Amino acid sequence: MNSKRTRKRYNKNTKIIIIMVLMIGVIGLSIGFSAFSKNLDINSTATVTPDSSDFKVLFSTDVSTQKNGNVMGGGRGNNHSKIVAGSATLTGTQISGLSAKFTEPNQAVSYIFYARNEGEYDAYLNSINYANVANYSAPIKCTPGQGTSPTLVDATCNGIFVRVWTSDEGNFFDDICEDGNVCARNKTLANINNHMLAKNSAEKITVDILYKYDAAVADGDFTIEVGNITLTYSTTDS
C-alpha cells in the first residue's frame, strides 16, 4: 500500500463504523450490427446477405471456451477480511448480481471474467457506456439508511467508483488507466479505436467496485445503486 493510499488515518476509538452496500443491477454486452445494415449487390445479378447470427460475442467464465455460470468477487485493501463480495451470475451477454459490502475507505471488490468471440468475424470494442440509474441523473445513486446524514452520504458517494477495464495492467486507484488499456470509471468511453477481439479468442474483463482511500466517511449505513454498464462490440472499428 503506497503512502498516498495510507496517509488517510481514522481514529481507532471511533464508535461509528460505516457499512456500505453496493448493488449493481445488470451489466449487459451489446452487439453492434452496423456492418449488416445493407445488402451487397454484385453485378446486379446476385445479393450477398451476411447472417448477423454469425457475429457473436459472449461473456464467459472460462478463457478457452464459452461457459455460463457464477463469478465470485474478490476483496482487497484495508481490512480486506471484512469485505463481503457477492456471487454474480453470468449468462450469455449479461452478468448480474454484482455486489459488495465495505466497512471503511481504501477497499475494493473485483469481478473477473471474459468476453469471447464465438462468431465468424473479428469484433471491435466500440464503446463502454455507463447508464444513469433509473429516475436519477447519474450512474451512481446513494441512499441514506435510517438515521444516516444525507449530507455525509453525498460526500462519501463522491468517493465510490465502478470501473470496467480489459487488461491485467493499471493502477488500483488511479483515475486514468495505463497507456494502451481501455478503461472507464463512471463515465462513457465512446469511439474506442483499434481494440480488436479476433474470432475464436477471448479477452479478460474486470469490473472493480472502489471505495477510494481518501473518500469521506458517513455516519451510518447507506445503499448504492449503479446503472447498467454496456460494452458494445461491432464488426467495424469506431
Buried (B, 14 or more C-beta within 10 A) or exposed (E): EEEEBEEBEEEEEEEEEBBBBBBBBBBBBBBBEEEBEEEEEEEEEEEEEBEBEEBBBBBBBEEEEBBBEEBEBEBBBBEBEBBBBBEBBBEEBBBBBBBBBBBBBBBBBBBBBBBBBBBBBBBBBBBBBBBBBEEEEEBBBBEBBEEBBEEBBBBBBEBBBBBBBBBEEBEBBEEEBEEEBBBBBBEBBEEBEEBBBEBEBBBEBBBBBBBBBEBBBBBBBBBBBBBBBBBBBBBEBB
